[in-house]
Amino acid sequence: MSEPGLVTQGLELMVFGMGTVFVFLTMLVFVTGYMSKLVSKYAPEEAPVPAPSRKPAAPQQGVDPQLLKVLAAAVKEHRARQK
């Protein structure tokens, strides 16, 4: 086998493969757009039902002292391990 023939054959195969992928993706774009139009025509989107309004919970004032002790101990332990 001669090398230029092999390179030419490889280029032909590459162009054929890339062309096939390009055609498939182009068709996919158009078919997806067409399906989207069909769905919106025959099955229109329903209006969203508003959720019942709830009174937001009042934010807690201050921080739990027990939580502060636990956090302080965790930070102290972490800093001790880093040394």
N, CA, C and O atoms as a Maestro MAE file, in Angstrom:
{
 s_m_m2io_version
 :::
 2.0.0
}

f_m_ct {
 s_m_title
 :::
 protein
 m_atom[332] {
  # First column is atom index #
  i_m_mmod_type
  r_m_x_coord
  r_m_y_coord
  r_m_z_coord
  i_m_residue_number
  s_m_chain_name
  s_m_pdb_residue_name
  s_m_pdb_atom_name
  i_m_atomic_number
  :::
  1 25 0.844 -1.181 0.000 1 A "MET " " N  " 7
  2 3 0.000 0.000 0.000 1 A "MET " " CA " 6
  3 2 0.886 1.240 0.000 1 A "MET " " C  " 6
  4 15 1.884 1.323 0.716 1 A "MET " " O  " 8
  5 25 0.494 2.172 -0.808 2 A "SER " " N  " 7
  6 3 1.250 3.413 -0.842 2 A "SER " " CA " 6
  7 2 0.694 4.374 0.198 2 A "SER " " C  " 6
  8 15 -0.502 4.369 0.490 2 A "SER " " O  " 8
  9 25 1.556 5.181 0.741 3 A "GLU " " N  " 7
  10 3 1.162 6.084 1.813 3 A "GLU " " CA " 6
  11 2 0.194 7.176 1.349 3 A "GLU " " C  " 6
  12 15 -0.767 7.448 2.070 3 A "GLU " " O  " 8
  13 25 0.387 7.823 0.184 4 A "PRO " " N  " 7
  14 3 -0.565 8.863 -0.235 4 A "PRO " " CA " 6
  15 2 -1.982 8.308 -0.410 4 A "PRO " " C  " 6
  16 15 -2.952 9.011 -0.125 4 A "PRO " " O  " 8
  17 25 -2.116 7.089 -0.862 5 A "GLY " " N  " 7
  18 3 -3.439 6.485 -1.003 5 A "GLY " " CA " 6
  19 2 -4.104 6.286 0.345 5 A "GLY " " C  " 6
  20 15 -5.312 6.467 0.497 5 A "GLY " " O  " 8
  21 25 -3.293 5.912 1.316 6 A "LEU " " N  " 7
  22 3 -3.818 5.691 2.658 6 A "LEU " " CA " 6
  23 2 -4.268 7.009 3.286 6 A "LEU " " C  " 6
  24 15 -5.305 7.054 3.949 6 A "LEU " " O  " 8
  25 25 -3.503 8.074 3.085 7 A "VAL " " N  " 7
  26 3 -3.866 9.383 3.609 7 A "VAL " " CA " 6
  27 2 -5.139 9.881 2.932 7 A "VAL " " C  " 6
  28 15 -6.031 10.417 3.591 7 A "VAL " " O  " 8
  29 25 -5.218 9.703 1.618 8 A "THR " " N  " 7
  30 3 -6.415 10.118 0.879 8 A "THR " " CA " 6
  31 2 -7.644 9.358 1.361 8 A "THR " " C  " 6
  32 15 -8.717 9.936 1.534 8 A "THR " " O  " 8
  33 25 -7.478 8.078 1.573 9 A "GLN " " N  " 7
  34 3 -8.589 7.260 2.062 9 A "GLN " " CA " 6
  35 2 -9.013 7.724 3.465 9 A "GLN " " C  " 6
  36 15 -10.204 7.771 3.770 9 A "GLN " " O  " 8
  37 25 -8.057 8.059 4.294 10 A "GLY " " N  " 7
  38 3 -8.373 8.560 5.636 10 A "GLY " " CA " 6
  39 2 -9.105 9.879 5.590 10 A "GLY " " C  " 6
  40 15 -10.051 10.093 6.348 10 A "GLY " " O  " 8
  41 25 -8.676 10.777 4.698 11 A "LEU " " N  " 7
  42 3 -9.359 12.066 4.557 11 A "LEU " " CA " 6
  43 2 -10.784 11.888 4.044 11 A "LEU " " C  " 6
  44 15 -11.704 12.560 4.510 11 A "LEU " " O  " 8
  45 25 -10.965 10.982 3.084 12 A "GLU " " N  " 7
  46 3 -12.315 10.715 2.571 12 A "GLU " " CA " 6
  47 2 -13.219 10.186 3.682 12 A "GLU " " C  " 6
  48 15 -14.370 10.604 3.810 12 A "GLU " " O  " 8
  49 25 -12.693 9.275 4.471 13 A "LEU " " N  " 7
  50 3 -13.471 8.714 5.583 13 A "LEU " " CA " 6
  51 2 -13.809 9.793 6.603 13 A "LEU " " C  " 6
  52 15 -14.915 9.813 7.143 13 A "LEU " " O  " 8
  53 25 -12.860 10.692 6.870 14 A "MET " " N  " 7
  54 3 -13.100 11.773 7.816 14 A "MET " " CA " 6
  55 2 -14.194 12.711 7.313 14 A "MET " " C  " 6
  56 15 -15.092 13.082 8.069 14 A "MET " " O  " 8
  57 25 -14.120 13.096 6.032 15 A "VAL " " N  " 7
  58 3 -15.123 13.996 5.458 15 A "VAL " " CA " 6
  59 2 -16.487 13.327 5.464 15 A "VAL " " C  " 6
  60 15 -17.486 13.973 5.779 15 A "VAL " " O  " 8
  61 25 -16.549 12.050 5.125 16 A "PHE " " N  " 7
  62 3 -17.826 11.334 5.143 16 A "PHE " " CA " 6
  63 2 -18.407 11.283 6.558 16 A "PHE " " C  " 6
  64 15 -19.602 11.512 6.748 16 A "PHE " " O  " 8
  65 25 -17.573 10.988 7.538 17 A "GLY " " N  " 7
  66 3 -18.050 10.902 8.922 17 A "GLY " " CA " 6
  67 2 -18.502 12.253 9.456 17 A "GLY " " C  " 6
  68 15 -19.552 12.352 10.091 17 A "GLY " " O  " 8
  69 25 -17.721 13.288 9.203 18 A "MET " " N  " 7
  70 3 -18.107 14.622 9.678 18 A "MET " " CA " 6
  71 2 -19.351 15.118 8.953 18 A "MET " " C  " 6
  72 15 -20.192 15.789 9.551 18 A "MET " " O  " 8
  73 25 -19.474 14.795 7.673 19 A "GLY " " N  " 7
  74 3 -20.672 15.179 6.923 19 A "GLY " " CA " 6
  75 2 -21.910 14.490 7.470 19 A "GLY " " C  " 6
  76 15 -22.971 15.100 7.601 19 A "GLY " " O  " 8
  77 25 -21.759 13.208 7.788 20 A "THR " " N  " 7
  78 3 -22.885 12.463 8.348 20 A "THR " " CA " 6
  79 2 -23.321 13.064 9.681 20 A "THR " " C  " 6
  80 15 -24.516 13.234 9.919 20 A "THR " " O  " 8
  81 25 -22.387 13.382 10.534 21 A "VAL " " N  " 7
  82 3 -22.713 13.980 11.835 21 A "VAL " " CA " 6
  83 2 -23.360 15.348 11.636 21 A "VAL " " C  " 6
  84 15 -24.331 15.673 12.318 21 A "VAL " " O  " 8
  85 25 -22.841 16.150 10.717 22 A "PHE " " N  " 7
  86 3 -23.407 17.470 10.460 22 A "PHE " " CA " 6
  87 2 -24.851 17.369 9.974 22 A "PHE " " C  " 6
  88 15 -25.718 18.106 10.443 22 A "PHE " " O  " 8
  89 25 -25.108 16.461 9.038 23 A "VAL " " N  " 7
  90 3 -26.473 16.285 8.523 23 A "VAL " " CA " 6
  91 2 -27.400 15.808 9.633 23 A "VAL " " C  " 6
  92 15 -28.521 16.301 9.757 23 A "VAL " " O  " 8
  93 25 -26.947 14.859 10.439 24 A "PHE " " N  " 7
  94 3 -27.776 14.352 11.531 24 A "PHE " " CA " 6
  95 2 -28.108 15.450 12.531 24 A "PHE " " C  " 6
  96 15 -29.260 15.575 12.946 24 A "PHE " " O  " 8
  97 25 -27.118 16.248 12.925 25 A "LEU " " N  " 7
  98 3 -27.378 17.302 13.902 25 A "LEU " " CA " 6
  99 2 -28.279 18.395 13.329 25 A "LEU " " C  " 6
  100 15 -29.113 18.947 14.047 25 A "LEU " " O  " 8
  101 25 -28.119 18.711 12.042 26 A "THR " " N  " 7
  102 3 -28.998 19.696 11.406 26 A "THR " " CA " 6
  103 2 -30.436 19.193 11.391 26 A "THR " " C  " 6
  104 15 -31.366 19.938 11.698 26 A "THR " " O  " 8
  105 25 -30.610 17.935 11.036 27 A "MET " " N  " 7
  106 3 -31.959 17.351 11.051 27 A "MET " " CA " 6
  107 2 -32.530 17.352 12.462 27 A "MET " " C  " 6
  108 15 -33.716 17.618 12.654 27 A "MET " " O  " 8
  109 25 -31.697 17.059 13.439 28 A "LEU " " N  " 7
  110 3 -32.146 17.027 14.827 28 A "LEU " " CA " 6
  111 2 -32.653 18.392 15.276 28 A "LEU " " C  " 6
  112 15 -33.660 18.476 15.980 28 A "LEU " " O  " 8
  113 25 -31.970 19.461 14.878 29 A "VAL " " N  " 7
  114 3 -32.401 20.813 15.238 29 A "VAL " " CA " 6
  115 2 -33.768 21.112 14.640 29 A "VAL " " C  " 6
  116 15 -34.656 21.609 15.333 29 A "VAL " " O  " 8
  117 25 -33.942 20.811 13.356 30 A "PHE " " N  " 7
  118 3 -35.218 21.113 12.712 30 A "PHE " " CA " 6
  119 2 -36.358 20.245 13.240 30 A "PHE " " C  " 6
  120 15 -37.469 20.736 13.443 30 A "PHE " " O  " 8
  121 25 -36.096 18.978 13.458 31 A "VAL " " N  " 7
  122 3 -37.140 18.086 13.980 31 A "VAL " " CA " 6
  123 2 -37.534 18.500 15.396 31 A "VAL " " C  " 6
  124 15 -38.716 18.471 15.740 31 A "VAL " " O  " 8
  125 25 -36.571 18.880 16.211 32 A "THR " " N  " 7
  126 3 -36.877 19.315 17.578 32 A "THR " " CA " 6
  127 2 -37.718 20.592 17.562 32 A "THR " " C  " 6
  128 15 -38.664 20.723 18.339 32 A "THR " " O  " 8
  129 25 -37.376 21.528 16.681 33 A "GLY " " N  " 7
  130 3 -38.172 22.752 16.564 33 A "GLY " " CA " 6
  131 2 -39.591 22.465 16.107 33 A "GLY " " C  " 6
  132 15 -40.544 23.051 16.620 33 A "GLY " " O  " 8
  133 25 -39.734 21.560 15.138 34 A "TYR " " N  " 7
  134 3 -41.058 21.191 14.645 34 A "TYR " " CA " 6
  135 2 -41.875 20.512 15.748 34 A "TYR " " C  " 6
  136 15 -43.060 20.803 15.913 34 A "TYR " " O  " 8
  137 25 -41.251 19.618 16.494 35 A "MET " " N  " 7
  138 3 -41.962 18.946 17.588 35 A "MET " " CA " 6
  139 2 -42.380 19.950 18.653 35 A "MET " " C  " 6
  140 15 -43.464 19.827 19.223 35 A "MET " " O  " 8
  141 25 -41.545 20.932 18.927 36 A "SER " " N  " 7
  142 3 -41.880 21.949 19.915 36 A "SER " " CA " 6
  143 2 -43.112 22.734 19.485 36 A "SER " " C  " 6
  144 15 -43.982 23.026 20.305 36 A "SER " " O  " 8
  145 25 -43.188 23.079 18.198 37 A "LYS " " N  " 7
  146 3 -44.363 23.791 17.692 37 A "LYS " " CA " 6
  147 2 -45.614 22.926 17.775 37 A "LYS " " C  " 6
  148 15 -46.689 23.415 18.124 37 A "LYS " " O  " 8
  149 25 -45.477 21.647 17.458 38 A "LEU " " N  " 7
  150 3 -46.624 20.745 17.541 38 A "LEU " " CA " 6
  151 2 -47.127 20.621 18.975 38 A "LEU " " C  " 6
  152 15 -48.332 20.674 19.226 38 A "LEU " " O  " 8
  153 25 -46.218 20.459 19.893 39 A "VAL " " N  " 7
  154 3 -46.620 20.296 21.297 39 A "VAL " " CA " 6
  155 2 -47.295 21.554 21.806 39 A "VAL " " C  " 6
  156 15 -48.312 21.475 22.495 39 A "VAL " " O  " 8
  157 25 -46.747 22.710 21.477 40 A "SER " " N  " 7
  158 3 -47.358 23.945 21.966 40 A "SER " " CA " 6
  159 2 -48.703 24.215 21.299 40 A "SER " " C  " 6
  160 15 -49.543 24.910 21.871 40 A "SER " " O  " 8
  161 25 -48.921 23.683 20.107 41 A "LYS " " N  " 7
  162 3 -50.193 23.882 19.423 41 A "LYS " " CA " 6
  163 2 -51.277 22.959 19.975 41 A "LYS " " C  " 6
  164 15 -52.397 23.402 20.230 41 A "LYS " " O  " 8
  165 25 -50.953 21.678 20.161 42 A "TYR " " N  " 7
  166 3 -51.963 20.699 20.565 42 A "TYR " " CA " 6
  167 2 -52.044 20.483 22.068 42 A "TYR " " C  " 6
  168 15 -53.052 19.968 22.553 42 A "TYR " " O  " 8
  169 25 -51.044 20.850 22.801 43 A "ALA " " N  " 7
  170 3 -51.070 20.701 24.261 43 A "ALA " " CA " 6
  171 2 -50.525 21.988 24.871 43 A "ALA " " C  " 6
  172 15 -49.393 22.018 25.353 43 A "ALA " " O  " 8
  173 25 -51.335 23.062 24.850 44 A "PRO " " N  " 7
  174 3 -50.824 24.340 25.376 44 A "PRO " " CA " 6
  175 2 -50.522 24.236 26.874 44 A "PRO " " C  " 6
  176 15 -51.103 23.426 27.596 44 A "PRO " " O  " 8
  177 25 -49.617 25.064 27.297 45 A "GLU " " N  " 7
  178 3 -49.206 25.075 28.686 45 A "GLU " " CA " 6
  179 2 -50.323 25.641 29.552 45 A "GLU " " C  " 6
  180 15 -50.918 26.667 29.222 45 A "GLU " " O  " 8
  181 25 -50.600 24.966 30.659 46 A "GLU " " N  " 7
  182 3 -51.651 25.429 31.558 46 A "GLU " " CA " 6
  183 2 -51.115 26.592 32.395 46 A "GLU " " C  " 6
  184 15 -49.923 26.672 32.693 46 A "GLU " " O  " 8
  185 25 -52.026 27.485 32.762 47 A "ALA " " N  " 7
  186 3 -51.644 28.616 33.607 47 A "ALA " " CA " 6
  187 2 -51.272 28.091 34.989 47 A "ALA " " C  " 6
  188 15 -51.990 27.257 35.540 47 A "ALA " " O  " 8
  189 25 -50.174 28.558 35.554 48 A "PRO " " N  " 7
  190 3 -49.774 28.069 36.876 48 A "PRO " " CA " 6
  191 2 -50.752 28.539 37.950 48 A "PRO " " C  " 6
  192 15 -51.235 29.671 37.926 48 A "PRO " " O  " 8
  193 25 -51.026 27.652 38.875 49 A "VAL " " N  " 7
  194 3 -51.921 27.967 39.989 49 A "VAL " " CA " 6
  195 2 -51.081 28.634 41.069 49 A "VAL " " C  " 6
  196 15 -50.074 28.075 41.505 49 A "VAL " " O  " 8
  197 25 -51.487 29.831 41.506 50 A "PRO " " N  " 7
  198 3 -50.683 30.494 42.545 50 A "PRO " " CA " 6
  199 2 -50.753 29.719 43.858 50 A "PRO " " C  " 6
  200 15 -51.813 29.239 44.262 50 A "PRO " " O  " 8
  201 25 -49.614 29.611 44.502 51 A "ALA " " N  " 7
  202 3 -49.533 28.906 45.775 51 A "ALA " " CA " 6
  203 2 -50.195 29.759 46.850 51 A "ALA " " C  " 6
  204 15 -50.118 30.987 46.807 51 A "ALA " " O  " 8
  205 25 -50.841 29.113 47.808 52 A "PRO " " N  " 7
  206 3 -51.448 29.887 48.893 52 A "PRO " " CA " 6
  207 2 -50.357 30.617 49.670 52 A "PRO " " C  " 6
  208 15 -49.298 30.062 49.962 52 A "PRO " " O  " 8
  209 25 -50.641 31.862 49.995 53 A "SER " " N  " 7
  210 3 -49.631 32.663 50.685 53 A "SER " " CA " 6
  211 2 -49.547 32.230 52.144 53 A "SER " " C  " 6
  212 15 -50.555 32.074 52.834 53 A "SER " " O  " 8
  213 25 -48.334 32.045 52.576 54 A "ARG " " N  " 7
  214 3 -48.092 31.670 53.963 54 A "ARG " " CA " 6
  215 2 -47.337 32.803 54.630 54 A "ARG " " C  " 6
  216 15 -46.552 33.515 54.004 54 A "ARG " " O  " 8
  217 25 -47.591 32.942 55.885 55 A "LYS " " N  " 7
  218 3 -46.881 33.958 56.643 55 A "LYS " " CA " 6
  219 2 -45.465 33.427 56.907 55 A "LYS " " C  " 6
  220 15 -45.309 32.336 57.455 55 A "LYS " " O  " 8
  221 25 -44.447 34.180 56.526 56 A "PRO " " N  " 7
  222 3 -43.088 33.678 56.749 56 A "PRO " " CA " 6
  223 2 -42.786 33.558 58.234 56 A "PRO " " C  " 6
  224 15 -43.244 34.356 59.052 56 A "PRO " " O  " 8
  225 25 -42.010 32.549 58.551 57 A "ALA " " N  " 7
  226 3 -41.649 32.332 59.946 57 A "ALA " " CA " 6
  227 2 -40.731 33.456 60.404 57 A "ALA " " C  " 6
  228 15 -39.878 33.928 59.654 57 A "ALA " " O  " 8
  229 25 -40.922 33.868 61.634 58 A "ALA " " N  " 7
  230 3 -40.098 34.943 62.183 58 A "ALA " " CA " 6
  231 2 -38.680 34.422 62.396 58 A "ALA " " C  " 6
  232 15 -38.499 33.322 62.919 58 A "ALA " " O  " 8
  233 25 -37.683 35.190 61.999 59 A "PRO " " N  " 7
  234 3 -36.301 34.727 62.198 59 A "PRO " " CA " 6
  235 2 -35.962 34.686 63.682 59 A "PRO " " C  " 6
  236 15 -36.430 35.503 64.475 59 A "PRO " " O  " 8
  237 25 -35.138 33.715 64.026 60 A "GLN " " N  " 7
  238 3 -34.738 33.592 65.431 60 A "GLN " " CA " 6
  239 2 -33.788 34.722 65.791 60 A "GLN " " C  " 6
  240 15 -32.940 35.129 64.997 60 A "GLN " " O  " 8
  241 25 -33.952 35.208 66.989 61 A "GLN " " N  " 7
  242 3 -33.077 36.265 67.477 61 A "GLN " " CA " 6
  243 2 -31.973 35.610 68.311 61 A "GLN " " C  " 6
  244 15 -32.251 34.810 69.203 61 A "GLN " " O  " 8
  245 25 -30.730 35.955 68.014 62 A "GLY " " N  " 7
  246 3 -29.624 35.420 68.790 62 A "GLY " " CA " 6
  247 2 -29.217 34.034 68.334 62 A "GLY " " C  " 6
  248 15 -29.819 33.450 67.432 62 A "GLY " " O  " 8
  249 25 -28.179 33.521 68.979 63 A "VAL " " N  " 7
  250 3 -27.646 32.204 68.643 63 A "VAL " " CA " 6
  251 2 -27.670 31.353 69.898 63 A "VAL " " C  " 6
  252 15 -27.438 31.847 71.002 63 A "VAL " " O  " 8
  253 25 -27.947 30.100 69.725 64 A "ASP " " N  " 7
  254 3 -27.998 29.153 70.834 64 A "ASP " " CA " 6
  255 2 -26.609 29.062 71.489 64 A "ASP " " C  " 6
  256 15 -25.627 28.784 70.802 64 A "ASP " " O  " 8
  257 25 -26.518 29.291 72.802 65 A "PRO " " N  " 7
  258 3 -25.205 29.254 73.463 65 A "PRO " " CA " 6
  259 2 -24.537 27.884 73.381 65 A "PRO " " C  " 6
  260 15 -23.312 27.801 73.300 65 A "PRO " " O  " 8
  261 25 -25.322 26.816 73.400 66 A "GLN " " N  " 7
  262 3 -24.769 25.463 73.283 66 A "GLN " " CA " 6
  263 2 -24.099 25.288 71.918 66 A "GLN " " C  " 6
  264 15 -23.033 24.680 71.820 66 A "GLN " " O  " 8
  265 25 -24.725 25.821 70.870 67 A "LEU " " N  " 7
  266 3 -24.163 25.750 69.527 67 A "LEU " " CA " 6
  267 2 -22.845 26.517 69.450 67 A "LEU " " C  " 6
  268 15 -21.895 26.058 68.815 67 A "LEU " " O  " 8
  269 25 -22.785 27.667 70.087 68 A "LEU " " N  " 7
  270 3 -21.549 28.442 70.101 68 A "LEU " " CA " 6
  271 2 -20.413 27.679 70.772 68 A "LEU " " C  " 6
  272 15 -19.275 27.724 70.304 68 A "LEU " " O  " 8
  273 25 -20.712 26.977 71.868 69 A "LYS " " N  " 7
  274 3 -19.692 26.194 72.560 69 A "LYS " " CA " 6
  275 2 -19.173 25.063 71.677 69 A "LYS " " C  " 6
  276 15 -17.971 24.802 71.628 69 A "LYS " " O  " 8
  277 25 -20.083 24.404 70.988 70 A "VAL " " N  " 7
  278 3 -19.688 23.297 70.103 70 A "VAL " " CA " 6
  279 2 -18.830 23.818 68.956 70 A "VAL " " C  " 6
  280 15 -17.811 23.218 68.616 70 A "VAL " " O  " 8
  281 25 -19.241 24.931 68.362 71 A "LEU " " N  " 7
  282 3 -18.470 25.506 67.258 71 A "LEU " " CA " 6
  283 2 -17.088 25.963 67.716 71 A "LEU " " C  " 6
  284 15 -16.096 25.743 67.020 71 A "LEU " " O  " 8
  285 25 -17.023 26.587 68.865 72 A "ALA " " N  " 7
  286 3 -15.733 27.045 69.386 72 A "ALA " " CA " 6
  287 2 -14.804 25.855 69.628 72 A "ALA " " C  " 6
  288 15 -13.616 25.924 69.313 72 A "ALA " " O  " 8
  289 25 -15.338 24.766 70.186 73 A "ALA " " N  " 7
  290 3 -14.529 23.574 70.427 73 A "ALA " " CA " 6
  291 2 -14.044 22.969 69.108 73 A "ALA " " C  " 6
  292 15 -12.905 22.508 69.025 73 A "ALA " " O  " 8
  293 25 -14.887 22.964 68.087 74 A "ALA " " N  " 7
  294 3 -14.501 22.415 66.787 74 A "ALA " " CA " 6
  295 2 -13.399 23.254 66.149 74 A "ALA " " C  " 6
  296 15 -12.451 22.705 65.588 74 A "ALA " " O  " 8
  297 25 -13.514 24.570 66.230 75 A "VAL " " N  " 7
  298 3 -12.480 25.450 65.669 75 A "VAL " " CA " 6
  299 2 -11.172 25.266 66.414 75 A "VAL " " C  " 6
  300 15 -10.108 25.211 65.798 75 A "VAL " " O  " 8
  301 25 -11.241 25.169 67.742 76 A "LYS " " N  " 7
  302 3 -10.041 24.987 68.552 76 A "LYS " " CA " 6
  303 2 -9.351 23.669 68.196 76 A "LYS " " C  " 6
  304 15 -8.127 23.623 68.067 76 A "LYS " " O  " 8
  305 25 -10.123 22.613 68.040 77 A "GLU " " N  " 7
  306 3 -9.579 21.295 67.670 77 A "GLU " " CA " 6
  307 2 -8.943 21.344 66.283 77 A "GLU " " C  " 6
  308 15 -7.867 20.785 66.073 77 A "GLU " " O  " 8
  309 25 -9.600 22.007 65.344 78 A "HIS " " N  " 7
  310 3 -9.068 22.122 63.984 78 A "HIS " " CA " 6
  311 2 -7.745 22.873 63.963 78 A "HIS " " C  " 6
  312 15 -6.808 22.466 63.277 78 A "HIS " " O  " 8
  313 25 -7.665 23.972 64.713 79 A "ARG " " N  " 7
  314 3 -6.447 24.763 64.742 79 A "ARG " " CA " 6
  315 2 -5.317 23.991 65.426 79 A "ARG " " C  " 6
  316 15 -4.150 24.136 65.061 79 A "ARG " " O  " 8
  317 25 -5.669 23.168 66.422 80 A "ALA " " N  " 7
  318 3 -4.650 22.374 67.118 80 A "ALA " " CA " 6
  319 2 -4.073 21.312 66.179 80 A "ALA " " C  " 6
  320 15 -2.882 21.011 66.253 80 A "ALA " " O  " 8
  321 25 -4.892 20.747 65.305 81 A "ARG " " N  " 7
  322 3 -4.419 19.723 64.368 81 A "ARG " " CA " 6
  323 2 -3.578 20.331 63.246 81 A "ARG " " C  " 6
  324 15 -2.726 19.646 62.680 81 A "ARG " " O  " 8
  325 25 -3.798 21.587 62.920 82 A "GLN " " N  " 7
  326 3 -3.059 22.234 61.847 82 A "GLN " " CA " 6
  327 2 -1.619 22.557 62.227 82 A "GLN " " C  " 6
  328 15 -0.775 22.726 61.346 82 A "GLN " " O  " 8
  329 25 -1.326 22.643 63.506 83 A "LYS " " N  " 7
  330 3 0.020 23.016 63.963 83 A "LYS " " CA " 6
  331 2 0.984 21.883 63.848 83 A "LYS " " C  " 6
  332 15 2.157 22.033 64.191 83 A "LYS " " O  " 8
  :::
 }
 m_bond[331] {
  # First column is bond index #
  i_m_from
  i_m_to
  i_m_order
  :::
  1 1 2 1
  2 2 3 1
  3 3 4 2
  4 3 5 1
  5 5 6 1
  6 6 7 1
  7 7 8 2
  8 7 9 1
  9 9 10 1
  10 10 11 1
  11 11 12 2
  12 11 13 1
  13 13 14 1
  14 14 15 1
  15 15 16 2
  16 15 17 1
  17 17 18 1
  18 18 19 1
  19 19 20 2
  20 19 21 1
  21 21 22 1
  22 22 23 1
  23 23 24 2
  24 23 25 1
  25 25 26 1
  26 26 27 1
  27 27 28 2
  28 27 29 1
  29 29 30 1
  30 30 31 1
  31 31 32 2
  32 31 33 1
  33 33 34 1
  34 34 35 1
  35 35 36 2
  36 35 37 1
  37 37 38 1
  38 38 39 1
  39 39 40 2
  40 39 41 1
  41 41 42 1
  42 42 43 1
  43 43 44 2
  44 43 45 1
  45 45 46 1
  46 46 47 1
  47 47 48 2
  48 47 49 1
  49 49 50 1
  50 50 51 1
  51 51 52 2
  52 51 53 1
  53 53 54 1
  54 54 55 1
  55 55 56 2
  56 55 57 1
  57 57 58 1
  58 58 59 1
  59 59 60 2
  60 59 61 1
  61 61 62 1
  62 62 63 1
  63 63 64 2
  64 63 65 1
  65 65 66 1
  66 66 67 1
  67 67 68 2
  68 67 69 1
  69 69 70 1
  70 70 71 1
  71 71 72 2
  72 71 73 1
  73 73 74 1
  74 74 75 1
  75 75 76 2
  76 75 77 1
  77 77 78 1
  78 78 79 1
  79 79 80 2
  80 79 81 1
  81 81 82 1
  82 82 83 1
  83 83 84 2
  84 83 85 1
  85 85 86 1
  86 86 87 1
  87 87 88 2
  88 87 89 1
  89 89 90 1
  90 90 91 1
  91 91 92 2
  92 91 93 1
  93 93 94 1
  94 94 95 1
  95 95 96 2
  96 95 97 1
  97 97 98 1
  98 98 99 1
  99 99 100 2
  100 99 101 1
  101 101 102 1
  102 102 103 1
  103 103 104 2
  104 103 105 1
  105 105 106 1
  106 106 107 1
  107 107 108 2
  108 107 109 1
  109 109 110 1
  110 110 111 1
  111 111 112 2
  112 111 113 1
  113 113 114 1
  114 114 115 1
  115 115 116 2
  116 115 117 1
  117 117 118 1
  118 118 119 1
  119 119 120 2
  120 119 121 1
  121 121 122 1
  122 122 123 1
  123 123 124 2
  124 123 125 1
  125 125 126 1
  126 126 127 1
  127 127 128 2
  128 127 129 1
  129 129 130 1
  130 130 131 1
  131 131 132 2
  132 131 133 1
  133 133 134 1
  134 134 135 1
  135 135 136 2
  136 135 137 1
  137 137 138 1
  138 138 139 1
  139 139 140 2
  140 139 141 1
  141 141 142 1
  142 142 143 1
  143 143 144 2
  144 143 145 1
  145 145 146 1
  146 146 147 1
  147 147 148 2
  148 147 149 1
  149 149 150 1
  150 150 151 1
  151 151 152 2
  152 151 153 1
  153 153 154 1
  154 154 155 1
  155 155 156 2
  156 155 157 1
  157 157 158 1
  158 158 159 1
  159 159 160 2
  160 159 161 1
  161 161 162 1
  162 162 163 1
  163 163 164 2
  164 163 165 1
  165 165 166 1
  166 166 167 1
  167 167 168 2
  168 167 169 1
  169 169 170 1
  170 170 171 1
  171 171 172 2
  172 171 173 1
  173 173 174 1
  174 174 175 1
  175 175 176 2
  176 175 177 1
  177 177 178 1
  178 178 179 1
  179 179 180 2
  180 179 181 1
  181 181 182 1
  182 182 183 1
  183 183 184 2
  184 183 185 1
  185 185 186 1
  186 186 187 1
  187 187 188 2
  188 187 189 1
  189 189 190 1
  190 190 191 1
  191 191 192 2
  192 191 193 1
  193 193 194 1
  194 194 195 1
  195 195 196 2
  196 195 197 1
  197 197 198 1
  198 198 199 1
  199 199 200 2
  200 199 201 1
  201 201 202 1
  202 202 203 1
  203 203 204 2
  204 203 205 1
  205 205 206 1
  206 206 207 1
  207 207 208 2
  208 207 209 1
  209 209 210 1
  210 210 211 1
  211 211 212 2
  212 211 213 1
  213 213 214 1
  214 214 215 1
  215 215 216 2
  216 215 217 1
  217 217 218 1
  218 218 219 1
  219 219 220 2
  220 219 221 1
  221 221 222 1
  222 222 223 1
  223 223 224 2
  224 223 225 1
  225 225 226 1
  226 226 227 1
  227 227 228 2
  228 227 229 1
  229 229 230 1
  230 230 231 1
  231 231 232 2
  232 231 233 1
  233 233 234 1
  234 234 235 1
  235 235 236 2
  236 235 237 1
  237 237 238 1
  238 238 239 1
  239 239 240 2
  240 239 241 1
  241 241 242 1
  242 242 243 1
  243 243 244 2
  244 243 245 1
  245 245 246 1
  246 246 247 1
  247 247 248 2
  248 247 249 1
  249 249 250 1
  250 250 251 1
  251 251 252 2
  252 251 253 1
  253 253 254 1
  254 254 255 1
  255 255 256 2
  256 255 257 1
  257 257 258 1
  258 258 259 1
  259 259 260 2
  260 259 261 1
  261 261 262 1
  262 262 263 1
  263 263 264 2
  264 263 265 1
  265 265 266 1
  266 266 267 1
  267 267 268 2
  268 267 269 1
  269 269 270 1
  270 270 271 1
  271 271 272 2
  272 271 273 1
  273 273 274 1
  274 274 275 1
  275 275 276 2
  276 275 277 1
  277 277 278 1
  278 278 279 1
  279 279 280 2
  280 279 281 1
  281 281 282 1
  282 282 283 1
  283 283 284 2
  284 283 285 1
  285 285 286 1
  286 286 287 1
  287 287 288 2
  288 287 289 1
  289 289 290 1
  290 290 291 1
  291 291 292 2
  292 291 293 1
  293 293 294 1
  294 294 295 1
  295 295 296 2
  296 295 297 1
  297 297 298 1
  298 298 299 1
  299 299 300 2
  300 299 301 1
  301 301 302 1
  302 302 303 1
  303 303 304 2
  304 303 305 1
  305 305 306 1
  306 306 307 1
  307 307 308 2
  308 307 309 1
  309 309 310 1
  310 310 311 1
  311 311 312 2
  312 311 313 1
  313 313 314 1
  314 314 315 1
  315 315 316 2
  316 315 317 1
  317 317 318 1
  318 318 319 1
  319 319 320 2
  320 319 321 1
  321 321 322 1
  322 322 323 1
  323 323 324 2
  324 323 325 1
  325 325 326 1
  326 326 327 1
  327 327 328 2
  328 327 329 1
  329 329 330 1
  330 330 331 1
  331 331 332 2
  :::
 }
}
